[in-house]
C-alpha cells in the first residue's frame, strides 16, 4: 500500500473542498464538540474524511478562519440546504444511472425508511388532518387505511363533517389497493409532507451557530464574530443577540443565582470570578452568605495569576451549567436587559 507523502503543501481556502473541508471543520471542533458528528457518519464517510484529514497538512489561521466564516454563512443563509432521502435521490440521479440510484436508495432507506406508515402514525393528528383535507377523498381513504385505527379516528375527527363522511364512504367501498398506486401515495407523502414537516421543525440555523460560538474561548469568539460581520453583518448581529454569555448570568434572579452557585464547584467558581468584571463579582457575592463570600475571595487571592484560557473555560462551564438547570426547570435565565425570558 502506498504511504502518505512526507511533505504536503499547505492548502488555501480556494483549494479546500468536499471531504477536506469536512476534515478541517472536524479538526477545528476537536474531540469534545466534534464527537456527535463523527458518531453520525457511516464507516465509508469516516474513512474518506480520515484520509482527507491525514493528508491535509498544516493550515494557517487565516485559512481556517475563512472556511469557518464560509461555514457560518452557509448555515445562516436563507436558502439553507436540507438533507433528506428525496434530495439525496435527486442529486444521485443527476450523475448515476436510474437502476444504480434505485439500488443505493433501497439500501440506505432500509426498513425504517420504507415504512412511511409507521412514521405517519407519529405525526400529530391535527397536523396530518390539516394536510390531508386538501387531498382527494380517495387518497385520504388510502392513507387512513394504512395507519393505526386509533390515529385514523383522531384524524377523521379533525375533518369537516361532510369531508369526513366522504372519506368513510370511500374506505367502505375500497378494494385492495394496487401496489403502484400505494407507491405513488407513499412517494408523495415522503416528498411533499414529511420533508416539509422536517424542514418546519428544523432548528433555526442562527441558534445552532450561537451555541457553537458560545463554546469558543473569548478570543476565538471575538475573532470569528468580527470576521463574520465583514461578510454578513445581519447574521453576525443575530447570532450575537442569541448567544447567552457569562455576562448574562448577572441578569439571574436571586433564587436562580443561588441555585447556580450551589451547583458549580468552588474552584471553578473562583476561577470564573477571577476574570470577571467588578459588577459580576459583586452580583454573585451579594447572593452568597458573608462566610461563603469571604471563602471565595480567599480562594481567588491564593490563586495568583491565572491563564485567560482557564478563566474562559470556567466561565463557559458556568454558562452551560445554567442552561442545564434551566432545561430542567430549576432556574430561569434571560437576556436582552431582563425582558424576554429564554428557557433552554
N, C-alpha and C positions, 0 to 999 in steps of 0.2 A: 504494500500500500504506500502511495506517495506521501512523503512527510510534508508538513506545512513549510512555507518558505521561511528562511531565517530572518529576513527583514521585510517589513511591509511598509509601503509608502503611506504616510498619514493621509486619511481621506478628508475631503472637504464637504460642505453641506450639499453641493450640487451633485456629487458623485455617490452619495449615500441614498439608497432606495431599497424598498422591499424588506427582505429579511435583515439586511444590515441596519436599516433604520430601526426595526423592531429590536434588534440586538442592542443597539446603542441606548434605546429607551429603557430596556430592562436592566442594563448595566447601571444606568443613572439612578433608577429606582432602588437598586440593591436588593438584598435578600428579604429585608423586612417588608418593603412595600410592593415588591415585585412577585412575591410568593404566590399570591392569589392568581396572578396572570399565568405564571408557569403551570399552576395546577389545572388551569382551564384549557391548556394546549394538549393536542394529541401527540403521540410518540414521534410522528413524522415532522410535525411543526417544531417540537423541541429539538429534534436532530438538526433540522435546517437552520434554526436560529442559533443553535450552539456552534455549528460550523462557521456561520457568519460572524459570531462573536469572537471565536478563536482567531479568525483572520482579519479582524477589524484594525488591529494595530493601535497606535496612540492617536487620540482625537483631542485637538486643542479645545480650550474652554469656549472660544468664540463659536466654534462649530457646534458644540454640544448645546450652547445657549440658543443658537439659530434653529436647530432642529426641534428643541423643546418648545420654542415660541411658535414654530410652524405647527407642532402638535396641538398646542393650546388653541391656536387659531382654528384649526380643523375641528377640534372638539366643540368650540363655541359658535361655529358658523351656523347660520340659519338653515343651510342645506345640509345638516349633519347626516352622515351615512348611517344606515341601519342594517346590520347583518341579519339575514333570515334565510330559510330554506329556498324561498322563491327567488330572492335576489341572487343567491348563490347559483341557482339553476340557470337563471337568465345570463349570468356572467359566463358560466361554463359553456353555455350554448353558443356563445359568440366565437368560440375558437375550438370546440370539440364536436365530433360527430354526435348526432342525436342518440344513437344506441349507447355510446360511451357515457354520455351525460346521464341517461336513464339508469345505467348500471351503478354509477357513482352515487347518484341521489338515493337510489334504493338502499345502498349500503349505509350511507350516513344518516338517513332518516330513521332507519331501524323501526322496531315495533312501536315505540312511543311516538315517532314522527308520523307513522301511517295511521295510528289510531286517533283520528281527529275527533271522534265522538266522545272519547274519554276527556279530551281537553275541553270540549264544548260543555261537558257536564260540570266543569269547574267555573264556568262563566256565570256571573250573576244573572238571575232570571230576567230582571228589568232591562239589563244591558242587551241580552240576547233578544228579548222581545222587541226592543226598540229597533234593532237591525232587521229582524225577520218581518216586521209589519209592512215593510216596503217591498217584500218579495211576493211572487205568485203563491197563492194558497197551496197549490200542488207541491211546490218546492218546500214550503214550510211544513207540509204534511210529511214529506220525506225526512226532513231534519228531525221533527219531533218523534217520528217512529224509531229513530236510531239512538236517541238519548234516553237516560233513565226516566221511568214513568213519573216519579215524584218531581223531577226537574221539569219534565214536559208539562205537568199540571200547573206548575207555578208560572211557566212561560205563557201558557194559554190564558191564565188568569190576568195577565197584563195586556192582552189584546183587547181592542174594541169588540163588543159582543158579536156584531154581525160578522166581522172577520174571523173571530174565534170559531163561530159555528160553521163557517165555510170550510175552515181547516179541518174541523172534526168530521164533517161530511166527506171530505176528500180522504181522510185517514180510514174511514169506514169502508170506502169503496176501493181503496188502494190494493193492488195486487203486488206480486213480487217485483221489486224494482230492478230493472236491468243494470248490470254492472257498469256499463259505460255512462248511464245517467247518474248513478251513485258517485262515480269517479268525478264527473263534471261538477256535481254539487259540492263534493269534498274539496276539489281544487278551488272553487270559488270561495268557499268558506276560509280556506287556508290563505289565499292571496288577498282577498278583499276585507275579510273580517278579522281574522286572528292577527294578521300582520299589522293592521291599523290599530288593533287593540293593544298590541305590544308597544307600538310606537307611542300611543297615547299615554301608556303607563310608564314610558321610559323616563328616568330621572333627568332633570334639566342638566345639560352639559356644563353650564356655568357653576352649578352646585358641586358637580364632580371635580371640576378644576379647583374650586375654592377649598375643597377637602384636601386635594393634593398639595396646594400651596400652603395650607395650614401646617403641613408636615415638613415643610422646608425649614432649615435653620433661618435665622433672621436675615443674614446677609444674602443667602440664595433667594429667599422670598423677595427681597427688595430688588435684587438684580433682575429677576425674571419679570416682575411686575413692571419695572421700568422699561425693559425691552419690549414687553407685550404692548405697553402703552404707545410705543412708537409705531407699531404695526396696526393695532386695533384698540383705540382709546376706549371705546364703549365697552368692549369685552373686559378690558382691564378694570375699569371702574365698577362694572357689575360684579366681577369676581371679588374685588376688594370689599364691596359692600356685603357680600355673602360670607366672607371669612369671619370666623369667630376667633378672636385673638386673645392673648394673655391680658391685654389692657381691658378687654370687655368684661373680664371677671370682676372688675370694680363696680359693675352695674348689678351684681347679685344682691338680692335682699339679704338681710342679716341671717335669717334661718338657713338659707341656701349656702351662704358663705361659711357658716359654722359647720354645716354638713360636709362641705368640701374640705375644710381644714382638718376635720376628724378622719377623713378618708386618705389624704395624701400623707405619705411617710414624712417624718420630721426632717430628715436630712435632705430630702428632695425639696421640701417646702423652704428650708433655709437657703438652699442653692438658688431656687427660683426668686426668692425675695432679694438675694444678694445683688441681682442685676436689675431690679425693678425701680420704678420712679418712687419718690417720696410719697406721692399721693396714694399709689397702690399699696405700698408697705403700710402706711397709716390705716388704710381701709381694712386690711386683714388684721392688723394688730388691734384695731378697735373692736373686732369680732372675736377676740381671744381674751381669756382671763388675764389678770395682771401677771400672775405667775407664769402662765404659758407664754405670754409676750416677752417676759424677761428671758426665759429659756431660749426663745427663738433669736432674740438679739445676741445672746451669748454665743449661740451656735454660729451665727453669721460672723461674729467678731473673730472667733478662733479659726475660722476657715482661712483667713488671709486672702491673698489674691486667688481668683478662680478663672478658669478658661471660659471665654464667651460661648464656646460650643457647648460646654457643660450646662451653663445657665440656660441657653436656648432649649436644650433637651429637657431640662427640669420644668421650664415654663410650658413647653409643648405637652409634657406629661400632665400638668395640672389642667390644661385646656381639655385634653382627651378624657381625663377623669370626670371633669364637669359634664361633658357631653354624655358619658356613660350614665352618670347619675340622673341626668335629665331624661335620658331614654327610658330609665326605669321609673320615672315619675317621682324621684326623691328630691329633686330641686328643679327650679325654673331658671332658665338663662335667657337673657335678652340682649339686643343690640340697638343701634340707632337711638342713642340717648335715652334708653329705657322705655321706648314707646312700644314697638311691636315685639311681643314675646316670640321667641323662636324655640319651639320644643323639638328636641332631637330624639 
